[in-house]
Amino acid sequence: MKHGKKYREAVKKYDTFAVLDMKQAVETVKSLSFAKFDETIDISVKLNLKKSQTVRDTMTLPNQFRSEKRVLVFCKAEKENEAKEAGAAFVGGDDLIEKIKGGWLDFDIAVATPDMMKDVGKLGMVLGRRGLMPNPKTGTVTFDLKGAISELKKGRVEFRADKTGVIHLAIGKVSMDADKIAENAKTVVGEIKRKKPAEAKGDFIQSISLASTMGPGVWTSIGND
């Protein structure tokens, strides 16, 4: 991949092989940012996983940086008031399913009660492709709509290892205080460690790096358990 002049200039400003503590890594990433917009800072965690293993869960970062998400809820009529009172932006059943079939997707997260999943499953091609399909593993298929919506509106995010065993997750904005970004990063790593498969051998976390949207990556570490 060919990088632009500003990227190449940023790379010259630091030791690309150095492994910094989390706070130093965040401060370095912030100092290397060169875009005219408020870049997002991402963490990439490389895990030691076998092909049969995966790591996936949801969590809420201690320091939020995104606008409040618009939550859509698929439910029966008797659960609609609960969803609305909890702050769902859109609530319904067959009417919402038909609306989405028609191409409408003006929401950020979808939640469904278990008794709606047979019908919601018909939207698999539409919602699945965009990562919006409700899933019990991420807490978005539940009868506890009040609890689920509350957590989602607080900024609950999903993390999942890709095919190469790497978890990528946004943890802040360049404009944020370095301590808050570092706290988010440490929380992410802590949650990932908590999901270590029982049969995983050796060092579970192989490497951790941080990078802004346009900037180069910086290695960091908080160690293995």
N, C-alpha and C positions, 0 to 999 in steps of 0.2 A: 504494500500500500504506500503510495506516494503522499508525503505530508507537505503542507504549505510552509512558507517562509517563517511565519510567526511560531508555528509548532516547532520547527527546527531550532529557532532561536531560544525557545523555552527549554528545550532539552539540554542546551549548553549551560544552563544556569544551575544545574544540580548534578549530583552523582547518581546516575541512573541505576547503579548496582547497590546503593546503600539501602539498608533496611532500618527505617526510622520507627520510633515509638509513635503511637497513634496521634497524639497531639502534634508532634513535629510533622508527621506525614500530612495531616490536614492543613497545617499552616503552609507547608510547601506547595500543596495542590492549589491553595488559594493564591499564593504568590505567583504561580505559573499561569494562572488564568489570563487570557488575553482577548476573549470575545467581548463584543459590545453589549451583550445581554447578560443577565444574571444566570450564569451556568449552573447546571445541576451537578452535584458531586455524587459519584457512584462508588460502591464498594464491590470488589470482585474477590470471592473466596474460593480457592481451588481445593477440592476435597479428595481424599484418598478413598474412592469407592469402587466396588466391583460392578460389573455391568448389571447385575441383578439387584443392586442396592440403589436407593434414592433417598433424598432428604427433601421434605416438603412440609410446610406449616404456615401459619399466619402469626403476625405479631403487631403490636402497636409501638411505634417509636416514641421515646420520651419527649422528643422535641419536634413538633410538626412544622412543615414548611410548604405544604400544598393547600390549596383552597378546599373548602368542605366539599365532599363528594356527594353527588346526586344518587341516592339509593332508590332502586326500583324494587317493588315487592310483588311477587306472584302469590296470591293466596285466595282462599274462599271468602265469601262475604262476612262470615262470623269473625274473621281475623283482621278485617280491613281497618276497623277503628284503632286497634292496637298498633298497627303499622303506621297509620297516620299520626297518632299521638306520639309515637317514638321518633317522628321526624322524616319518614320516608317521603321522597319527592313525588313518587308515582306508585299507586296501589291499584291492583286489579287482578283479573283472571283471564278469561278467554278474550276479553276486549283488548288487553295489552298484548296478548299473543298474536292476535290478528294485526294489530298496529305494527308490531315488529316484523311480521311477515311482509308487511307492505313497505319495509325499508326504514322505519323510524328507529333510531338508536341514540336518542338524546339523553343518555344517562351514563353513569360511571361504574356502578356495581349493581348486580342483580341478586336478589335473595328470593328463595322460594320455600314454602312449607312442603313437607314431604308428600302430602296428598295432591300437590300440583305438578310433581315432577314427570308424571306420565305425559301430560300435555306439554309442559315446558321442554321436554326432551325432543319434541318435534322441531324445536328451534336450534338443534345441535349444530347444524351447518352454519348458521348465522352467528349465534352467540359463542360457540366453541372457537371459531376462527379468530375472534376478537378477545378471547380470554374472559368472557362475561358469563359463561355458563355456571349456574349455581352448582356447588359441590359440597357434599357432607364433610370432606377432608379440610375444607377451608372455612367451615362454619357458616356457609351461606345456604345450606338446606337445613332448616330447623323450624320447630314450632315456637321457639323462643324468639319471636320477632323483636321484642323490645330490647333484649340483650344484644342480639346480633346487630341491629341498626345502631345502637349506642356505640358499640365498638368500631363499627365501620365509619361512622361519622367522626370518631376521634382520630381516624387515620390508619386503621388496621390495614396491613399490607401482607401480601403473600410472598414467600420466598420458595424457590424450587431449583434444585440442581439441574442443569441442562445435560445433554448427552455426553459432554466432556467432563462432567463432574464439577462444574463451576456455577456458583450462585452469584447473580448480579442483582444489585438492589440500590435504588436511589436513597441517599441518607441525608441530603441537605442541599442548600444553595450556597454559592460562593459568598453571598452577602451575609450569611449567618455567622454567628460567633463561633470560633474554632472549637471552644470547649463543648458547645452543644452538638456540633457535628461529630466530634470525637466520642461523645457520650452515645449518640445514635449508633456509631460504628461498633463500639464495644458491646452495645446491647444486641446488635445483629449477630456478632460473632458468638456471644454467649448463648443466644437462642439456637444457633446452628450447632454448637457443641452439645447442647441439650438433646438434640435430635440424632446424635451419633448412633448408627445402627449397632446393636449389641455384638454382631459378628464382625464388625470392622476391625482390622488389625493395623498396627503401626500408628504413626502420626496421622490423626484424622484430618487436620488442616495442614495442607502442604504449602500454601502461600496466600497472602492477602495483599491486595493493592487498591489504591484509591486513585481516582482521576476525575477531572471535570469534563464536561461535555466535549469540549474541543481540545483540552490539554493532554499532556503525556501522563502516564501512570507513575505512581510513587509506591514503592514497596513498604509494607509495614507489618508489624507482628505484635501479638499480645500473648504468644506462646500456645502450647498444646497442654491439655490436661494429661 
